[in-house]
């Protein structure tokens, strides 16, 4: 039986033991600032769980291999993703006593507490934020993105980011979702690109309530000054390297470096060891050398052509993303708690990127 505290809203994280310590830092921040119950589900391929540090706190619960035990043998083994990524799909089965469950990935930074979650209408029990990165790639004619969408029979507007999911467990049939998952895996097999995300977009096509970017402000939206001086409810760092990984001197941009400082603070506040993980994907040595040289020549005549080229790219991407955000204002079930900054912010060129100067 689920134990309620002050309300009937819960936040859930699902990960393998590799990220369980880091999940504890996110959970502690959410529990402290948002005052919601937080459930951490640790899912692995075996019954042997490697040791990880836990947060000892009222309102934070750990669950070991509770979501996928009936599906473990059926799910495809993927090098890029641990089996845990499928777990979020089955959360309503275990957290059925809550009026709302908000799933969040580990690679996020929580911001201000979301209000009135239980008042957001979810006719089909699920709400997500549009995948603006996919929509941007579709706009510029990215071949692999278009082929991926065609394979699923979806338009870019039908594809959502699964890093944050708002659920109404009373409207989601766990048995039906489980059966649909089995059919999906059987049909697509090894052609699945983004397991959980692909399934949710495919199974709930036309049924997902669109939430504003406040709930899932993904990394490709950052660095353009859209949010002004405001902080979204959830900032989601979707790209490599991750904010919980060791960063090379010239292998990560300023957005990730700034986020990592906040993440390290969260670990310290939760009294967890600040052990950063070894990246799954190391940047090529040639890329590190190239970025180092670009930093050195940034303010010289040799860096001018690249600066002009990158500024045009930055302006174009900002323009497309702003169009998408403005277009979605009428589609979302909630409103952004801040006004989108339409005019371009002040930026400076670091040699490898344009950095937005915060107001």
C-alpha positions as CSV (number, residue, x, y, z in Angstrom):
1,X,0.0,0.0,0.0
2,X,1.4,3.4,-0.9
3,X,2.0,5.7,2.1
4,X,0.8,9.3,1.5
5,X,2.4,12.3,3.1
6,X,0.8,15.8,2.6
7,X,-0.7,15.1,-0.8
8,X,-1.3,12.3,-3.3
9,X,1.3,13.3,-5.8
10,X,4.6,11.4,-6.3
11,X,7.7,11.8,-8.3
12,X,9.5,8.7,-9.7
13,X,12.9,7.9,-11.1
14,X,13.9,4.7,-12.8
15,X,17.6,3.7,-13.3
16,X,20.1,0.9,-13.0
17,X,22.5,0.7,-10.1
18,X,25.1,2.7,-12.0
19,X,23.0,5.8,-11.6
20,X,21.3,5.0,-8.4
21,X,23.5,7.2,-6.2
22,X,23.0,10.1,-8.6
23,X,19.2,9.5,-8.6
24,X,19.3,9.9,-4.8
25,X,20.7,13.5,-5.2
26,X,17.8,14.4,-7.5
27,X,15.3,12.7,-5.2
28,X,16.6,14.6,-2.2
29,X,16.3,17.9,-4.0
30,X,12.8,17.2,-5.2
31,X,11.7,15.9,-1.8
32,X,13.1,19.0,0.0
33,X,12.0,21.7,-2.4
34,X,8.8,20.2,-3.8
35,X,7.6,18.2,-0.8
36,X,6.4,15.3,-2.8
37,X,7.0,11.6,-2.2
38,X,9.8,10.3,-4.3
39,X,10.3,6.7,-5.4
40,X,13.5,5.4,-6.9
41,X,13.2,2.2,-8.9
42,X,16.5,0.4,-9.5
43,X,16.1,-2.1,-12.4
44,X,18.9,-4.5,-13.5
45,X,19.4,-7.5,-15.7
46,X,20.1,-9.7,-12.7
47,X,19.1,-10.2,-9.1
48,X,22.6,-9.2,-8.0
49,X,22.6,-5.5,-7.3
50,X,25.9,-3.7,-7.0
51,X,26.3,-1.5,-4.0
52,X,25.2,2.1,-4.2
53,X,24.8,4.9,-1.7
54,X,21.3,5.6,-0.5
55,X,19.7,8.7,0.8
56,X,18.1,8.3,4.2
57,X,15.2,10.6,4.2
58,X,11.5,10.4,5.0
59,X,9.5,10.5,1.8
60,X,12.2,8.8,-0.4
61,X,11.7,5.1,-1.1
62,X,13.8,2.6,-3.0
63,X,12.5,-0.3,-4.9
64,X,14.7,-3.0,-6.4
65,X,13.6,-4.9,-9.6
66,X,9.8,-4.2,-9.0
67,X,8.8,-3.0,-12.5
68,X,10.3,-5.3,-15.1
69,X,10.4,-8.8,-13.6
70,X,7.7,-10.1,-15.9
71,X,9.3,-8.6,-19.0
72,X,13.0,-9.0,-18.5
73,X,13.4,-12.0,-20.8
74,X,11.3,-10.4,-23.6
75,X,12.9,-7.0,-23.8
76,X,15.8,-6.5,-26.3
77,X,19.3,-6.0,-25.0
78,X,20.7,-2.7,-26.2
79,X,24.3,-1.5,-25.9
80,X,23.3,2.1,-25.7
81,X,20.5,1.8,-23.1
82,X,20.2,-0.3,-19.9
83,X,17.1,-2.3,-19.4
84,X,15.9,0.2,-16.8
85,X,14.8,2.7,-19.5
86,X,11.7,0.5,-20.1
87,X,10.6,0.8,-16.5
88,X,9.0,4.2,-16.6
89,X,6.3,2.7,-18.9
90,X,5.0,0.5,-16.1
91,X,5.1,2.9,-13.1
92,X,1.3,3.1,-12.9
93,X,1.2,-0.6,-12.0
94,X,3.2,0.1,-8.8
95,X,2.1,3.6,-7.9
96,X,-1.6,3.2,-8.6
97,X,-2.7,4.9,-5.3
98,X,-1.4,8.3,-6.3
99,X,-3.6,10.9,-8.2
100,X,-0.6,12.0,-10.3
101,X,2.9,10.5,-10.8
102,X,5.6,12.6,-12.4
103,X,8.4,10.6,-13.8
104,X,11.8,12.3,-14.3
105,X,15.1,11.2,-15.7
106,X,18.3,11.3,-13.6
107,X,20.0,13.8,-16.0
108,X,17.8,16.7,-14.8
109,X,18.1,19.7,-12.5
110,X,14.9,20.5,-10.5
111,X,13.7,24.1,-10.4
112,X,10.7,25.7,-8.8
113,X,8.0,23.4,-7.6
114,X,5.3,22.6,-10.2
115,X,1.9,23.7,-9.0
116,X,-1.6,22.2,-9.5
117,X,-0.3,19.0,-11.1
118,X,-3.5,17.3,-10.2
119,X,-5.5,20.0,-12.0
120,X,-3.9,19.4,-15.4
121,X,-6.4,17.5,-17.5
122,X,-5.1,14.2,-18.8
123,X,-8.0,12.6,-20.7
124,X,-5.9,9.5,-21.6
125,X,-3.8,9.5,-18.4
126,X,-0.5,10.7,-19.9
127,X,1.1,14.1,-20.5
128,X,4.5,14.8,-22.0
129,X,6.6,17.7,-23.6
130,X,7.1,17.7,-27.3
131,X,10.5,16.6,-28.5
132,X,11.8,19.9,-29.9
133,X,15.1,18.4,-30.9
134,X,13.4,15.9,-33.1
135,X,11.2,18.6,-34.6
136,X,14.2,20.8,-35.3
137,X,15.9,18.0,-37.1
138,X,12.7,17.3,-39.1
139,X,12.6,21.0,-40.1
140,X,16.1,21.0,-41.4
141,X,15.6,17.7,-43.3
142,X,17.8,15.4,-41.2
143,X,17.6,12.1,-43.0
144,X,17.9,9.7,-40.1
145,X,15.3,11.6,-38.1
146,X,12.8,11.5,-41.0
147,X,13.5,7.8,-41.6
148,X,13.0,7.1,-37.9
149,X,9.6,8.8,-37.8
150,X,8.5,7.1,-41.0
151,X,9.4,3.8,-39.5
152,X,7.1,4.5,-36.5
153,X,4.4,6.0,-38.7
154,X,4.6,9.3,-36.9
155,X,4.9,13.0,-37.6
156,X,7.4,15.1,-35.7
157,X,4.5,16.7,-33.7
158,X,3.6,13.2,-32.5
159,X,7.0,12.5,-31.0
160,X,7.6,13.4,-27.3
161,X,10.6,13.4,-25.0
162,X,10.2,10.7,-22.4
163,X,12.6,12.3,-19.8
164,X,9.5,13.7,-18.0
165,X,6.1,12.1,-18.0
166,X,3.0,13.2,-16.0
167,X,0.7,10.2,-15.4
168,X,-2.8,9.7,-14.0
169,X,-2.5,6.0,-12.8
170,X,-6.3,5.7,-12.6
171,X,-6.6,6.1,-16.4
172,X,-3.7,3.8,-17.4
173,X,-4.4,0.1,-17.6
174,X,-1.1,-1.6,-16.6
175,X,-2.1,-4.9,-18.1
176,X,-3.0,-3.3,-21.4
177,X,0.2,-1.4,-21.5
178,X,2.2,-4.5,-20.8
179,X,0.5,-6.4,-23.6
180,X,1.1,-3.5,-26.0
181,X,4.8,-3.4,-25.0
182,X,5.1,-7.1,-25.9
183,X,3.6,-6.5,-29.3
184,X,5.8,-3.4,-29.9
185,X,9.0,-5.3,-29.1
186,X,7.9,-8.3,-31.2
187,X,7.1,-6.0,-34.2
188,X,10.1,-3.7,-34.2
189,X,12.7,-6.0,-32.7
190,X,16.3,-4.6,-33.2
191,X,15.0,-1.6,-35.1
192,X,14.1,0.2,-32.0
193,X,16.1,3.4,-31.7
194,X,14.9,5.1,-28.4
195,X,13.1,2.3,-26.6
196,X,10.8,4.0,-24.1
197,X,10.3,7.1,-26.2
198,X,9.5,5.2,-29.3
199,X,7.0,2.9,-27.6
200,X,5.1,5.8,-25.9
201,X,4.9,7.8,-29.1
202,X,3.7,4.8,-31.0
203,X,1.3,3.3,-28.5
204,X,-0.3,6.7,-27.4
205,X,-0.3,8.3,-30.8
206,X,-2.9,11.1,-30.7
207,X,-3.6,10.5,-27.0
208,X,-0.7,12.3,-25.3
209,X,-1.6,15.6,-23.6
210,X,1.1,18.1,-24.5
211,X,2.7,19.9,-21.6
212,X,4.7,23.1,-21.9
213,X,8.5,23.2,-22.1
214,X,8.5,24.3,-18.4
215,X,8.1,20.6,-17.4
216,X,11.0,19.4,-19.6
217,X,13.2,22.2,-20.8
218,X,15.6,20.1,-22.9
219,X,19.2,21.1,-23.5
220,X,18.7,22.1,-27.2
221,X,16.4,24.9,-25.9
222,X,19.1,26.3,-23.6
223,X,21.6,28.9,-24.5
224,X,19.2,31.1,-26.5
225,X,17.8,33.2,-23.6
226,X,14.2,32.0,-24.1
227,X,13.6,31.8,-20.4
228,X,15.0,35.2,-19.6
229,X,16.0,35.2,-15.9
230,X,13.5,32.5,-15.0
231,X,14.3,28.9,-14.2
232,X,12.1,26.1,-15.6
233,X,10.6,23.5,-13.4
234,X,12.8,20.8,-14.9
235,X,16.0,21.4,-17.0
236,X,16.8,18.2,-18.9
237,X,20.4,17.6,-20.1
238,X,19.8,15.1,-22.9
239,X,23.1,15.3,-24.8
240,X,26.5,13.8,-24.3
241,X,28.5,14.2,-22.1
242,X,26.1,14.0,-19.1
243,X,26.2,16.4,-16.1
244,X,27.0,13.4,-13.8
245,X,30.0,12.3,-15.9
246,X,33.7,13.4,-15.8
247,X,34.2,16.3,-18.2
248,X,37.3,16.8,-20.3
249,X,38.8,20.3,-20.5
250,X,37.6,20.9,-24.0
251,X,35.0,18.1,-24.3
252,X,31.9,19.8,-22.9
253,X,30.2,23.2,-23.5
254,X,29.4,25.8,-20.9
255,X,25.8,24.7,-20.4
256,X,26.9,21.2,-19.2
257,X,29.8,22.6,-17.1
258,X,27.4,25.0,-15.3
259,X,24.9,22.2,-14.8
260,X,27.5,19.9,-13.3
261,X,28.4,22.5,-10.6
262,X,24.7,22.5,-9.6
263,X,24.6,18.7,-9.7
264,X,27.7,18.5,-7.4
265,X,26.0,20.8,-5.0
266,X,23.0,18.5,-4.9
267,X,25.2,15.5,-4.2
268,X,26.8,17.4,-1.3
269,X,23.5,18.6,0.2
270,X,22.2,15.0,0.1
271,X,25.4,13.9,1.8
272,X,26.3,11.6,-1.1
273,X,29.9,11.1,-2.5
274,X,30.7,13.3,-5.5
275,X,31.9,10.4,-7.6
276,X,31.4,11.4,-11.2
277,X,31.0,8.6,-13.6
278,X,33.3,7.7,-16.5
279,X,31.6,8.8,-19.7
280,X,30.0,6.0,-21.8
281,X,31.1,7.9,-24.9
282,X,34.5,9.6,-24.7
283,X,35.2,12.5,-27.1
284,X,37.8,11.7,-29.8
285,X,41.3,13.0,-29.0
286,X,41.3,14.8,-32.4
287,X,38.1,16.7,-31.3
288,X,39.6,17.7,-28.0
289,X,42.7,19.1,-29.8
290,X,40.6,20.9,-32.4
291,X,38.4,22.5,-29.6
292,X,41.6,23.6,-27.7
293,X,43.0,25.3,-30.8
294,X,39.7,27.0,-31.5
295,X,39.7,28.4,-28.0
296,X,43.2,29.8,-28.5
297,X,42.4,31.4,-31.8
298,X,38.9,32.6,-30.9
299,X,39.8,36.3,-30.6
300,X,42.2,36.4,-33.5
301,X,41.8,36.9,-37.2
302,X,42.0,33.2,-37.7
303,X,38.9,32.6,-35.7
304,X,36.7,35.1,-37.5
305,X,35.4,32.9,-40.3
306,X,34.3,30.2,-38.0
307,X,32.7,32.7,-35.6
308,X,30.6,34.2,-38.4
309,X,29.6,30.7,-39.6
310,X,28.6,29.5,-36.1
311,X,26.7,32.7,-35.4
312,X,24.5,32.1,-38.5
313,X,23.9,28.5,-37.3
314,X,23.1,29.8,-33.8
315,X,20.6,32.4,-35.1
316,X,18.9,29.8,-37.4
317,X,18.5,27.3,-34.6
318,X,17.2,29.9,-32.2
319,X,14.7,31.1,-34.9
320,X,13.3,27.6,-35.5
321,X,13.1,26.7,-31.8
322,X,11.3,30.0,-31.1
323,X,8.8,29.3,-33.8
324,X,8.1,25.9,-32.4
325,X,7.6,27.2,-28.9
326,X,5.3,29.9,-30.0
327,X,3.3,27.6,-32.2
328,X,2.8,25.2,-29.2
329,X,1.4,27.8,-26.8
330,X,-2.2,27.0,-27.8
331,X,-1.6,23.2,-27.8
332,X,-0.3,22.9,-24.2
333,X,-2.5,22.0,-21.3
334,X,-0.6,24.3,-19.1
335,X,1.0,27.7,-19.5
336,X,4.7,28.6,-19.3
337,X,5.2,30.4,-16.0
338,X,7.6,32.8,-17.7
339,X,7.3,35.0,-20.8
340,X,9.3,33.8,-23.8
341,X,12.1,36.2,-24.6
342,X,11.6,36.8,-28.3
343,X,14.5,39.2,-28.9
344,X,18.0,37.8,-29.2
345,X,20.1,38.0,-26.0
346,X,23.6,39.2,-25.7
347,X,26.2,36.5,-26.4
348,X,29.9,36.1,-26.6
349,X,32.0,33.7,-28.7
350,X,34.2,31.3,-26.6
351,X,36.0,29.8,-29.6
352,X,33.8,26.7,-29.7
353,X,30.3,28.1,-28.9
354,X,28.2,31.2,-28.4
355,X,27.5,31.7,-24.7
356,X,24.3,33.5,-23.6
357,X,25.0,36.3,-21.2
358,X,22.4,36.0,-18.4
359,X,20.2,39.0,-17.7
